[in-house]
């Protein structure tokens, strides 16, 4: 009788352990992707940010070293009679010219 009860308890424990393992596996498998990604280390993110920073620094350096304003711009402004102005931000620019009794104004964004 005693052996039979122990066997029943062992069988029940075994089945509850299997159920517990199945529950854990199911909760891990059904976890949202952002929770799985959050458990990873951030070293790959930091490495990616460093690579991006290096690439952007190289691009800025290249642009600063190789930029040259086109000569045609200065010639156009001198010959056309347009007055050039830009805002402090350098984004909005305008060309203005008086033609007879009309004011011709060309506005554009540079970025």
C-alpha positions, -999 to +999 in steps of 0.1 A: +000+000+000+028+024+010+047+017-022+016+022-043+010+057-027+046+067-033+044+056-070+012+077-074+030+107-059+060+102-081+038+099-112+019+131-102+052+149-095+066+138-128+035+150-146+035+183-128+072+188-136+064+181-173+035+206-171+057+232-155+084+227-182+058+229-209+044+262-194+079+277-193+086+267-228+053+281-240+058+314-222+093+318-237+081+309-272+051+333-271+070+362-256+069+394-278+099+400-299+108+432-281+111+413-248+134+387-264+156+415-279+157+434-246+173+404-229+203+406-253+233+427-246+237+462-259+272+457-272+261+453-308+240+485-306+270+504-293+292+490-320+267+500-347+265+535-332+302+538-333+304+527-369+277+551-379+295+580-361+328+571-378+311+570-412+294+604-406+326+620-394+344+608-426+315+622-447+316+656-430+354+658-433+352+649-470+325+676-476+344+703-457+377+695-476+362+692-511+334+718-512+338+746-538+311+770-547+303+771-584+316+801-603+283+803-622+264+815-591+284+846-587+283+854-624+245+848-625+239+872-595+261+899-610+245+897-645+208+890-636+203+918-612+187+895-586+195+902-549+202+870-530+193+866-493+190+837-469+178+832-434+201+825-405+194+788-406+205+787-443+174+767-453+152+793-468+167+815-496+153+841-518+162+859-550+145+894-555+145+917-585+124+948-594+111+945-630+092+977-639+065+982-613+066+945-603+087+928-577+099+893-587+106+871-558+119+835-560+118+816-527+132+781-522+144+757-496+180+744-497+175+712-477 
